[in-house]
Amino acid sequence: MFGFFLDSADVPLTIALMAIVVSMLGIAQLAGYILRRQPDTTINPGIVAAFNNRLRSYWMMCAILTAAFLFPGPRATVILFFFISFWALREFITLAPTRMGDHRTLFHVFIVLTPLQYVLVTFVDKRFELFSIATPVYGFLFIPTRIALSGDPKRFLERAAKIQSALLICVFALSHAPALLYLNYKRFDGTPWPGAKAGVLFFLILLVQVGDVLQYAWGKFLGKHVIAPEINANRTWEGFIGGTLSTSLLATILWWATPFEMWQAAGMGFVIALMGFAGTMTMSAIKRDRGVRDFGTLVRGHAGVLDRIDSLCFAAPVFFHLTRLFFT
């Protein structure tokens, strides 16, 4: 029953990871309850409300991911990420107006290119070149060609670039997360790694989400120097440094769930935090450019799906390629 690509020996490890996540959320929920009961003069009520709203979205994500992980076979997780990509792509596209000449292009992006990318995920270990070039080469060439054939030249470059960026971030980049389930792992010295592939994906998702919270928390309590005030006023140098180091420490603690040694896990944690920060800042810049606060309103307390996975979209491909290069 347990596991999606797991032998019976892998089940305890997967359950342990899920138990850690639930325990962390439970502790955070208790802290949020205590903070909510404090007088308004003790701590900013806006910060407490934002913290508790984030927790609600994390509980939702945890429940959905756990259901996918416990479902037999890796395809359940791939399908889950496909629907996440589909919805995130929709949020990205609707952020800016499109013209009639883009509608057929968007039809092919949603109905053909997005499903194709996730079909190729299941062949990543045998046909990696197809997985890695289908969208950024053939998909990117198709989009401007199809728009040109519509006969509408107005803001052509802007329209093509927007659709290409949406496909790259929401579909191609995010598809690297479930692709981790189809790699055959080994340790750095070349010996086989008998652990659960679920652990590697869980490691990535957990560190991305925790790293995002830690950077925000360090910034709120110690932050004085905002990195880019016009892009994201909540991201400070103190928060970035504190959150990155804290994420690296957590990665070191969780090394046992991966094929990494402790120092390698720390390095991976650093990379995940760095790329997660890059994703947050990049997507914040897009929202500021379009004059909106959030991408959508699906997840209570933190707006759209893309607002919740922006860090993962940037961290997943870098983590995937480093893991595939050195540990498969």
N, C-alpha and C positions, 0 to 999 in steps of 0.2 A: 504493500500500500504506500509506504513512504518512499520518497525519492523519485527522481525523474530520469536519472541516468546512473542509478546507484546500485551497488551490490549491497547485500545485507550488512556487511562490515562497515559500510559508509553511513548507514542510517544514524547511529549515535552521534556522529560528527555533525550531520545536518541538523538534527534535533538540538544539539548543544548550541549551534549558531543561532537558531531561531529562539531558543530560550534566552540567550544573551540579549538579543534585540528586544524581546518582550520585556525582559527585566529592566533594561535601560529605559524603555518607554514608560514602564510602570513607575520607576524612580522619578523620571521627569514629570509624569502626571501628578505625583504626590507633591513635588516641588511647586508645580503650577498651582495646585490647590492651596498650598500654604501661602504662596505669594499673593493669590487672589484675596485672601482673608486679611492681608496686611492693610493698615491705613494708607490712604492715598499719599500722605506726606512721607511715607517710608520709601516707596519706590514708584516710579512713573507708571500709572495704570495702563497707559498705552503700550508700554513694553510688555507688561504682564498679559494683556489681551492678545498681543501679537504672538507671544510665546505659546499661550494655550491654543490659539487658532492653528499654529504650526503643528502642535502635537496632534490635533484632530486629523489633520491631513496625513501625518506620519502613521497614525493608527490605521487609517484607510489603506495607505500604500502597503503597510506591513501585512494586513489581512489579505489583500489581493495577491501579493507576491508569495505569501505562504501557501495559499490555495494553489497557485500555479506550480510551486516547487513540489508540493505533495502529490500532485496529479501524475499518474504514471506516464513516463516518456518525456523527452525534452521538448517535443513539439508543442506541448501546452504552454510552456514558457515563451517559445518563439511566437505563438499566436497572441499571447498577452502583449508582448512588445510590439507586434504588428498593429494592434488596435491602439496602443499608446502612441505610436508613430503617426498613425492615421489621424488621430484627434489633434495631436500637436501640430501636424502639418496643416490641418484645417484652421487652427488658431493663428498660425503664422500667416497663412494666405489671406485670411479675413482681416488682418490688421491693417492692410492697405487696400484701396479700391483696385479692382481689375476692370479691364475693358472686355467688350464682347469678343474681340479677337483672341483673348486668352482662354476662353471657356473650353474649347476643344483640347488645348494643351493641358489644362488642368485636369480634364477628364482622363487623359492618358497618364498623367502623373499619379493621380489617385487610384485609378483602376488597373493600370498596367505596371508602371515603374515601381510603385511602393510594394505591391504584393510580390513582384519579381525579386526585389532585393531580399525579402524575407524567405522566399523559396531558396535562394542561393545561400542563405545562412546555413541550411542543412547540408550543404556540400562544401563547407568552408575547408574541411580537412583534406578533401580530395581535389577540389577545383577552386583553390584559393584565388587564382588569377581572375576567375569569373566574378567571384564575390567582391574583389577589390577594385575592379575596373568597370563593371557594368553601369553603375550609376555615375561616377565622376567622369567617365569618358563618353560612353554611348548615350546615357541619359542627358548629359550636359550638351552634347551636340544636337540631340533631338529637340530640346526645348526651344532654342532660338530659331531653328529651322521651321518648327511647326508654327511658331508665332509669326514668322515672316510669311508663311504660306497663307495666313489669315488675311493678308493685305492691309493691315493696320500698322503704319510706321510710327504713330505718335508714342513718344516715350518708350521706344522699342528696347533700348539698352536697359533702362530702369526696370521694365516689366520682366525681361528675361533674367536679369540678375536677381530679382526678388524671388522668382520661382526656383531658380537654381540654388540660391542660398537656403530656401525652405527645404528643398529636397536633400541637400547636403547635410544640414544640421538635424532635421527632424527624422529623417529616414536612414540615410547612409551611415551617419555617425552613430546614431542610437543602435542600429542593427549590430554593431560590434559587441554590445553587451550580451545578448543571447548567443552570439557566435562563440563565446567562451565555453559553452557547453559541448562543443563539437571538436575541441582540441584534445590531443592526446599528450598529457603532461609528463614531464620528467624533471628531475632536480637539476641544478646548475652543473653538477658533476657528471650528468648523463645517465644516472640510474633512474629507473622507473619510479614514478610517484603514484602510490596506490590510493591516494585520498579521493574524496568526492569532488567531482567537477562543480557541483552546486556550491561548494565552499568558496571557489574562486569568484564566481559571480556574486555570491552573497558578500564576500570581502569587498568587492568593488562598490556595490550599491551602498553598503553600510558606511564605508569610509567617505563616499561622496556626500551622503546626506548628513552624517555627523560633522564632517569637515565644514560644510556650509553653515551649520548651526554654530560651530565653535568659532568660526571667523566672525560671524554676526555677534556672538556673545562677547568675545574678547573686545571687539570694536565698541560695543555699547558700554562696557565697564571700564575700559582703559584707553579707548581710542581718542586721540586728540588731533591726528593729522589725517584728514580725509584725502584719499588717493586722487579721486576725480570727482569733485563736488557736483559738476553738471551732469554726471553720468549716474552715480550712485552715492548718495550722501551717507549711507550706512557702512560703506567699506573704507576702513582706515588702515594705515600701515601697521599699527599695533595689532589690530584684529587679524590682518593677513598673516603677520609673523606668528602671533600666538596660536591662531587656528591651524596654520600649517605644521608647526612643531607639535601641537597636541594631536593632530591627525597622524603624524608620523609615529608618535608614541603609541597610539591605539593600534596602528598597523603592526608595530613590533609585538605587542601583546597577542595579537591574533595570528601570528605567523604560522601556528600549528594547523590552521585551516587551509593552508596554501602550499604549493611546492617551493616556496621561498624560505631561505634562511632568515634569521631575525634581522640582520643588517640589510638584506635584500627587501624584506617586507617594509622596513623603515623607509628605504628609498622609494618603493612603490607608493607608500603612503604620502610621501612628499610630492611625488609626481601627480597623484590623484588630487591632492589639495590644490596644487598649482594650476592644474587644468580646470578643476572645478571653479576656481576663482576667475580664470579666463572666460569660462562659459557664462558666469554670472554677470561679469562686466560687459561682455559682448552683447548679451541679450538685453541688458539694461540700456545700453546705447541705442539699440534698435527701438526699444519702447520710448525712450526720450525723443528720438527722431520722429516717431509717429505721434507723439503727444499723448500717450496713454500710460496708465499706471501699471496695468497688468495685461496679460495676453488673453485671458478669458475669465469665466466665473464658475467653472465646474467644481473645483475643490474649495470648500468653504474655508475662509480664512486666508487662503493664499492664491486666490484667483484661479487661473487656468492650469491645465496639465503642463504646458510648456514652462510655466513659472516654477514648477516643482522639479522638472528634469533638465533644466538648462545646464546645470553643472555636469550631470551625467552625460549629456550629449557631447561635451568636450573631453571629458575624462575617459570615456569608454574606448574610443579608437586608439588613443595613445597607450592606455593600459593593455589593450588587446595586442598591439603590435610589439610592445616590449616583452609581454608574456610569451607570445608566439616565437619571437626571435631567440630568447634565452632559455625558455622552459618547455619547449616541445621538440 
